[in-house]
Amino acid sequence: MVTKEEVQKIAALSKLYVEPSDLEGLTKDMEQLVEFAGMIQEAQANSAGGQDTGCAQPLCTAYREDIVEPSIDRSLLLQNVGGGQEGFFRVEKSRQEEKMCQAK
C-alpha cells in the first residue's frame, strides 16, 4: 500500500510541490500504478517458458561513429536574448521553484 508520506517523499525527491488537497488523489493514483506494475510483472513471470515477450521483433542497435560537426556561433544565438549573461542563456526561476523554496 502506498502512503501519503511516500507520495510526499517522491514529490520532494522529484522537486514537485503537492497541494495538500491533491495528496489523497495522488496517493490513490500511485497505488493504482503500483498494482498495475505488479500485474505486468506477474504476467511476464507466467509467460510461455519465461521468455521475454517485450518485443515482437528482434532488437537491433545501429552503432555509428560520433561525427563532430560545426555548430551555430554562440554570439549569433545569444543575440536573440539580448546578448545573454556571461555567454550563457539566463533562465528565470519559475513560480514552482519559488513555492518549493518557500515551503522548506
Backbone bond lengths (Angstrom), bond angles and torsions (degrees), N, CA, C in turn:
res aa  C-N    CA-C-N  psi(-1)  N-CA   C-N-CA  omega(-1)  CA-C   N-CA-C  phi
1 M - - - 1.460 - - 1.521 109.16 -
2 V 1.305 115.92 137.24 1.457 122.39 178.56 1.527 108.48 -90.17
3 T 1.319 115.92 131.87 1.467 120.40 -179.42 1.521 110.78 -101.19
4 K 1.323 115.74 162.70 1.462 121.09 177.22 1.533 109.90 -61.51
5 E 1.328 116.25 -36.56 1.465 120.62 179.97 1.531 110.89 -63.41
6 E 1.341 116.48 -39.00 1.466 119.90 178.59 1.532 111.10 -66.28
7 V 1.318 116.37 -39.63 1.463 120.30 177.96 1.524 109.96 -64.21
8 Q 1.333 117.28 -41.78 1.457 121.06 177.91 1.531 110.80 -63.63
9 K 1.322 116.72 -39.50 1.467 120.64 179.74 1.533 110.04 -66.10
10 I 1.336 116.86 -43.73 1.473 120.98 178.10 1.522 110.01 -62.12
11 A 1.320 116.92 -42.50 1.469 120.67 178.77 1.525 110.66 -62.05
12 A 1.325 116.75 -43.06 1.464 119.98 179.53 1.526 111.00 -64.43
13 L 1.332 117.04 -42.77 1.460 120.23 178.46 1.528 111.44 -63.92
14 S 1.338 115.94 -31.14 1.465 121.42 179.74 1.525 111.64 -87.37
15 K 1.322 116.04 0.23 1.471 122.37 -178.04 1.520 111.39 58.84
16 L 1.335 114.98 42.80 1.458 121.61 177.48 1.517 109.27 -113.29
17 Y 1.305 116.39 141.53 1.458 121.19 175.20 1.516 108.34 -95.50
18 V 1.315 116.86 130.10 1.463 121.58 179.91 1.518 107.93 -115.34
19 E 1.313 115.25 122.43 1.461 120.09 175.42 1.526 108.73 -64.31
20 P 1.304 118.42 137.41 1.467 120.15 178.54 1.525 113.09 -54.70
21 S 1.338 116.94 -33.04 1.469 120.28 -179.92 1.531 111.79 -69.89
22 D 1.339 118.19 -20.24 1.461 122.25 -179.86 1.525 112.68 -91.85
23 L 1.314 117.88 -10.57 1.456 121.86 -171.77 1.525 113.25 -62.74
24 E 1.302 117.88 -41.09 1.469 121.29 -179.06 1.529 111.05 -62.33
25 G 1.331 115.97 -47.43 1.461 120.19 -179.91 1.521 112.37 -65.01
26 L 1.330 116.56 -41.03 1.464 120.01 178.32 1.529 111.30 -64.68
27 T 1.309 116.50 -36.41 1.469 120.38 178.28 1.518 110.25 -63.87
28 K 1.323 117.29 -43.19 1.472 120.92 177.84 1.523 110.49 -64.30
29 D 1.341 117.28 -42.94 1.465 121.13 178.87 1.523 110.94 -61.44
30 M 1.314 116.75 -44.00 1.468 121.16 -179.49 1.529 110.23 -64.08
31 E 1.314 117.10 -39.05 1.466 121.41 178.07 1.528 110.21 -61.85
32 Q 1.341 116.69 -42.11 1.466 120.39 178.44 1.521 111.04 -64.87
33 L 1.329 117.70 -38.35 1.471 121.04 177.68 1.521 111.19 -63.66
34 V 1.319 116.47 -42.95 1.460 120.35 179.80 1.531 110.30 -64.80
35 E 1.323 117.30 -41.76 1.465 120.93 177.75 1.527 110.89 -62.20
36 F 1.334 116.93 -42.13 1.453 121.34 179.86 1.528 110.78 -64.39
37 A 1.322 116.64 -42.68 1.468 120.35 177.64 1.528 109.99 -60.86
38 G 1.316 117.75 -38.31 1.461 121.56 176.93 1.519 111.92 -63.97
39 M 1.330 116.44 -38.88 1.466 120.32 177.75 1.532 110.64 -64.48
40 I 1.318 117.21 -39.64 1.460 120.55 179.01 1.522 110.43 -65.59
41 Q 1.324 116.80 -43.77 1.466 119.94 178.29 1.521 111.07 -60.98
42 E 1.315 116.13 -41.83 1.466 120.71 179.46 1.526 110.76 -64.34
43 A 1.323 117.19 -42.05 1.464 121.06 179.32 1.522 110.68 -63.21
44 Q 1.325 117.31 -40.32 1.461 120.29 178.42 1.518 110.89 -65.56
45 A 1.320 117.08 -39.92 1.462 120.76 179.98 1.524 111.21 -65.49
46 N 1.333 117.02 -31.02 1.458 121.76 -178.08 1.529 113.07 -92.33
47 S 1.335 117.40 0.87 1.464 120.05 -176.70 1.524 110.51 -67.41
48 A 1.302 116.60 164.72 1.459 123.57 -175.01 1.518 111.92 -55.64
49 G 1.309 116.63 110.56 1.457 122.04 175.90 1.511 114.16 66.46
50 G 1.314 117.31 12.32 1.450 120.07 -179.93 1.515 113.65 71.78
51 Q 1.334 116.88 14.48 1.460 120.16 -180.00 1.523 110.00 -75.60
52 D 1.317 114.10 149.71 1.462 120.10 177.56 1.518 108.95 -68.99
53 T 1.317 117.24 123.40 1.457 121.20 179.21 1.518 110.99 -113.22
54 G 1.319 116.52 24.00 1.458 120.51 -175.79 1.505 114.52 -72.05
55 C 1.337 118.61 -17.55 1.459 120.28 -175.88 1.527 109.36 -146.75
56 A 1.316 116.05 131.28 1.458 119.90 -179.92 1.519 111.84 -75.36
57 Q 1.315 117.07 -27.99 1.461 122.36 -179.43 1.527 109.85 -104.43
58 P 1.318 118.24 145.94 1.463 119.05 174.69 1.529 109.32 -63.85
59 L 1.318 115.40 140.55 1.454 119.38 -178.35 1.519 110.52 -82.58
60 C 1.298 115.49 139.32 1.453 121.39 179.20 1.519 107.26 -135.73
61 T 1.310 116.46 123.31 1.449 120.92 177.92 1.520 108.35 -101.71
62 A 1.296 115.66 122.14 1.461 120.25 179.27 1.517 108.43 -90.23
63 Y 1.330 116.55 107.04 1.454 121.06 178.49 1.511 109.39 -86.51
64 R 1.303 115.61 143.42 1.452 120.58 174.44 1.513 108.06 -144.41
65 E 1.291 115.25 159.18 1.450 120.78 177.05 1.527 109.13 -72.91
66 D 1.325 116.36 143.58 1.454 120.05 173.37 1.521 108.65 -70.30
67 I 1.296 115.37 134.95 1.458 120.06 179.26 1.518 108.12 -116.32
68 V 1.328 116.03 119.42 1.455 121.18 178.52 1.519 108.35 -80.88
69 E 1.326 115.34 124.29 1.456 120.70 -179.78 1.520 108.78 -123.80
70 P 1.315 116.65 151.50 1.465 118.90 178.48 1.527 110.35 -62.96
71 S 1.316 115.19 145.33 1.450 121.11 -179.41 1.522 109.69 -108.80
72 I 1.307 116.75 176.97 1.463 121.62 176.96 1.524 108.28 -70.65
73 D 1.301 116.32 139.22 1.456 121.46 179.43 1.534 110.31 -59.90
74 R 1.328 116.19 130.91 1.461 121.57 -176.33 1.527 111.69 -58.67
75 S 1.309 118.39 -40.01 1.469 120.50 -178.67 1.528 111.12 -63.21
76 L 1.334 117.32 -34.75 1.468 119.94 176.62 1.525 111.10 -66.95
77 L 1.327 116.78 -41.03 1.470 120.08 178.31 1.522 111.15 -64.40
78 L 1.321 116.49 -43.19 1.457 120.39 -175.75 1.521 112.68 -71.54
79 Q 1.329 118.04 -15.68 1.458 120.35 175.47 1.527 110.55 -62.13
80 N 1.330 116.87 -29.31 1.468 121.24 -179.17 1.516 112.97 -71.57
81 V 1.328 117.31 -14.62 1.465 120.77 -179.25 1.525 110.53 -124.22
82 G 1.321 115.16 33.30 1.456 119.51 176.16 1.525 113.68 69.33
83 G 1.301 117.63 28.13 1.462 120.62 177.43 1.511 114.79 93.41
84 G 1.313 117.70 -9.15 1.463 120.03 178.97 1.517 112.38 72.35
85 Q 1.305 115.72 -166.06 1.460 121.74 179.44 1.518 107.70 -132.57
86 E 1.301 116.94 111.01 1.469 123.87 -179.79 1.535 111.43 55.91
87 G 1.329 116.04 38.14 1.452 120.24 177.17 1.519 115.58 84.48
88 F 1.334 117.54 7.82 1.462 121.51 -178.13 1.527 110.12 -129.41
89 F 1.340 115.94 161.62 1.455 121.18 172.42 1.519 108.24 -73.85
90 R 1.313 117.45 134.24 1.463 120.81 175.03 1.526 107.64 -92.39
91 V 1.315 116.40 127.30 1.461 122.03 -179.90 1.524 107.62 -115.62
92 E 1.311 115.66 122.46 1.460 120.58 -179.20 1.530 110.10 -73.49
93 K 1.318 115.63 147.58 1.461 121.07 176.90 1.524 108.84 -66.13
94 S 1.316 116.93 137.03 1.459 120.73 -179.23 1.517 110.72 -81.57
95 R 1.307 116.00 162.35 1.470 120.34 177.48 1.527 110.86 -62.58
96 Q 1.319 116.31 -34.07 1.466 120.63 179.28 1.524 109.76 -61.69
97 E 1.338 117.21 -43.99 1.456 120.71 178.80 1.522 110.84 -64.22
98 E 1.336 116.88 -38.44 1.450 120.72 179.29 1.520 110.77 -62.95
99 K 1.349 116.98 -43.01 1.469 121.40 178.89 1.525 110.26 -61.13
100 M 1.324 116.23 -42.77 1.467 120.11 -178.00 1.520 110.32 -65.10
101 C 1.326 117.13 -41.26 1.452 120.24 -179.37 1.521 110.95 -66.25
102 Q 1.329 116.89 -36.55 1.458 121.15 179.23 1.530 111.46 -71.54
103 A 1.333 116.94 -30.44 1.466 121.23 -177.58 1.530 111.95 -72.09
104 K 1.301 117.27 -19.96 1.474 120.05 -176.81 1.478 112.46 -78.89
